[in-house]
């Protein structure tokens, strides 16, 4: 999408949420692909309550396999797209042994191991660095079971006096 189209779509979606008690946002960077999130939205996110979901690596790998690998791995473009992404990502990885393991798992199409390496050696360090940009503590929720984690987060949010925050945001 163009920046203008992104802004329009974002505004439309946020408009739908204006009467919500709370909104949960993922800790995305300011830039998402070629578009940029509006600074006032980022300011609200950074000033909000910070929740951290602790999910076992196996669960995360399974989720990614189900979301991105199983539906697409048999398509002709899949491996080429993964290779292109891999070439960009591996430049930012420091451990040469893990890079070799990543390349080997790609060649063998060992997607669970490939994903595990990317999570542990690329994405998780970036997420942990991103947490430093936020002021205040993170509330951690164990997310071994999504239904329980959802209920725990909902209970936490209900316990907050969010009507005060909502009045400030209007």
N, C-alpha and C positions, 0 to 999 in steps of 0.2 A: 504494500500500500504506500501511497505518497503520504507525506506528513499531514497534509490537509485532510485526506481521507481518513487516516488514523485518528486525528483529533476529532473528526466528526463522529466516527464510530465509537470512540471512547466516551465522548460527551453523551451520546445516545444511551450507552450502557450505564453510565453513571447516573443519568437522569432516572433510570428505572430503579435505582437503589436509594434514591434520596429520602425515602421514608423508612429505610431499614434502621434497625437499632445499631447495627455495626456492619462494617465491611472488612473482609479479610483480603489482604493483598500479598502476593508472593514478593519476595525480596529481589525483584529484577533490578538490573542496573538501569541507569537513566536511559541508555540506548537499547532499543530492542530491534535488532536488525538494522535497518536504515532509518528508523524513526526514533524520535525522542519523546519521552514522557514529559508532560508539563511540570515545571518546577513546583507550582503550588501543590500538586498531587504528591510529589516526592517529599515535600516538606511535611505534609500531613502524615504520610507513611512513616517518616523518620521520627516524628513526634509521638506516634501512637504506641500502643502496647506491642511488645515484640515477643512473638511466639516461635518456639523452635520445636520442630517435630523430629524426634529421635526414632528413625526407622531402621530396622536391621538391613544389612547390605543385601542379604538374599531376597528380601521382600522388594527392595528397590530394583534389583536386577530382574526379578520376575515381572515387575510392573513394566519396565522398559521393554523387555522381551515381548510381552503381550501387546504393548502399545505401538511399538515401532518395528520389531523384527518379524514376528510371526505373520502379520498382515502383508508385509512388503518384501521379505527376503527372496521370494521366488520371482519377483519382477525383474526385468532385464536391467533397469537403471539402479537397482539397490546397491550393489557392491561398488559401483563407480561413485555413487554419491557418498557412501561411507568412506571410500578411499580419499576423496577430495576433502572431506571434513577432517579425516585423520591427518592428512598432510599439514593442515592449518594448526590443528591442536598439538601435534607432537613437537612443534617448534617451541611451545611454551612449557613442555615437560622437561625437567632437569635430569632425572635419573635415567641414564642411558640403558641400564639393564631392563628397567620397566618399559622403556620405549621398544626394545627388542622383543620383549614378551608381548607387547601390544601388537606389533607388526606380525609376529608369528601367529597370534590368535586371529588376526584379520585374515592372514593367508589360509589358515586352517578352517576359517569360518566358525571358530569357537566363540560364538557371540556372547554367551554368558560370561566367559572369562574376559573377553574384550571389554564388555560393559563394566565389569567389576574393576578392572584396571583404570578405565576412564573415570569412574566415580571416585575411587580412592586417590588417584594420583593427579587428576586434573580438576574435576568439578569440586570435590570436597575442599581442597585447599583454597579454591577461589571463593566458595561459599563462606568458609571460615574467615577469610580476609574481608569479605563484604560485611560481615557482622561488626567489624571494627568501626564502620561508618555510622553506626547507630548509637545514640546516647541512651543510657539506661540499661537495665538488665534484660535478659531474655528469660522467659518462662518456658521451661522444657516440658514437653509432653511425650510420654512413651507412646509410640504409634505402631506397636506390634500388631494390634488389631484395630482396623480403621473405625469400626463402630464405637469401640470404647474410647478411642482418641477423640473422635468427633463429639461424643457426649462429654468428655472431660473438658474440651475446649469450650463447648457451649455453656457448661456449668460455670466455668471461669468467667466467660464474658457476661453471663447473666448476673454474676456477683459484682460486676463493676457498675459504677454509676455512669453509664454511657450517655444518659440524657444531657448531662452537663457538657460532655465533649461534643455531642451533636449540635447543641445550641451555639457553640463556638464556631463550628464549621459552616453554618448557614450563611 
